[in-house]
Amino acid sequence: MGNSISAVYCEEEAVVDEPVAEVEEEAVAEEPEEEEEEEEEPEIEVKLETAPHDPRFPTTNQARHCYTRYNEFHKCAAEKGEDAEDCKFFQKAYRSMCPNIWLEKWNEEREEGTFAGRY
């Protein structure tokens, strides 16, 4: 019995190796074209970031962290103006963490004067 199993195993290996070799040959043939295309386009550096860790919010649920950063941005904007460089950190943090529907609701509440935050 042991011989028949190893014979079947060897036959399966032989069948699997042949198509892989063909695929590798095709991939090698396509590589020079891809390199030419990459050389023509300038490289664009994209840097994705989110808010850094804040020890005041150790849990997975970041709702309070989102709300706090939103309030900190509006406090900073009220004191220094929305375009102040110091405020951009808070703006970037709350925009990366908070769901857009929350932001729309909070902005509407701020315009109506019913927002629960101070600023």
C-alpha positions in Angstrom: 0.0 0.0 0.0 2.8 2.5 0.8 4.2 2.1 -2.7 0.9 2.9 -4.5 0.4 6.1 -2.5 3.9 7.4 -3.2 3.4 6.6 -6.9 0.2 8.6 -7.0 1.9 11.5 -5.1 4.7 11.6 -7.6 2.3 11.6 -10.6 0.5 14.6 -9.0 3.7 16.5 -8.5 4.6 16.0 -12.2 1.2 17.3 -13.3 1.4 20.4 -11.0 5.0 21.3 -12.0 4.3 21.6 -15.8 1.6 24.4 -15.7 3.6 26.4 -13.1 6.6 26.4 -15.4 4.5 27.8 -18.2 3.1 30.5 -16.0 6.5 31.5 -14.9 7.7 31.8 -18.5 4.7 34.1 -19.3 5.4 36.2 -16.3 9.0 36.7 -17.3 7.9 37.7 -20.8 5.6 40.4 -19.3 8.0 42.0 -16.9 9.9 44.2 -19.3 6.7 45.9 -20.4 5.7 46.6 -16.9 9.1 48.1 -16.1 8.8 50.5 -19.1 5.4 51.7 -17.9 6.6 52.3 -14.4 9.6 54.3 -15.6 7.4 56.7 -17.7 5.1 57.7 -14.8 6.5 59.9 -12.0 6.4 58.4 -8.5 3.7 59.8 -6.3 4.3 59.4 -2.6 1.1 58.9 -0.6 1.3 59.0 3.2 -1.7 57.6 5.0 -2.0 58.5 8.7 -4.5 58.5 11.5 -4.5 60.0 14.9 -1.6 58.8 17.1 -2.3 56.8 20.3 -3.7 58.8 23.1 -3.4 57.2 26.6 -6.6 58.9 27.7 -8.5 56.5 25.4 -7.0 53.0 25.9 -10.0 51.0 24.7 -10.8 49.9 21.2 -14.0 52.1 21.1 -12.7 55.4 19.9 -16.0 57.3 20.0 -14.9 59.5 22.9 -11.5 60.1 21.3 -13.3 61.3 18.1 -15.6 63.6 20.0 -12.7 65.0 22.1 -10.6 65.7 19.0 -13.6 67.4 17.3 -14.1 69.7 20.3 -10.3 70.4 20.6 -10.2 71.5 17.0 -13.2 73.9 17.4 -11.7 75.2 20.6 -8.4 75.8 18.8 -10.2 77.3 15.8 -12.1 79.7 18.1 -8.9 80.9 19.7 -6.5 81.0 16.8 -8.6 80.7 13.6 -9.4 77.6 11.5 -6.3 78.0 9.3 -3.9 78.0 12.2 -1.1 75.4 11.9 -1.7 74.2 15.5 -5.3 73.4 14.7 -4.5 71.3 11.7 -3.4 68.3 13.9 -6.8 68.2 15.6 -8.7 68.6 12.3 -6.7 65.8 10.7 -7.3 63.6 13.8 -11.0 64.0 14.0 -11.5 63.7 10.3 -9.6 60.4 10.2 -11.5 58.9 13.2 -15.0 60.2 13.1 -17.8 58.9 10.8 -18.9 61.5 8.4 -22.6 61.2 9.5 -21.5 62.2 13.0 -19.6 65.2 11.7 -22.6 66.3 9.6 -24.9 66.1 12.6 -22.5 67.9 14.9 -21.9 70.7 12.3 -25.7 71.1 11.9 -26.1 71.2 15.7 -23.3 73.8 16.0 -25.0 76.0 13.4 -28.4 75.7 15.2 -26.7 76.4 18.6 -27.8 73.0 20.1 -24.4 71.3 20.1 -23.5 69.7 23.5 -19.9 70.8 23.3 -18.6 74.1 24.4 -17.2 75.4 21.2 
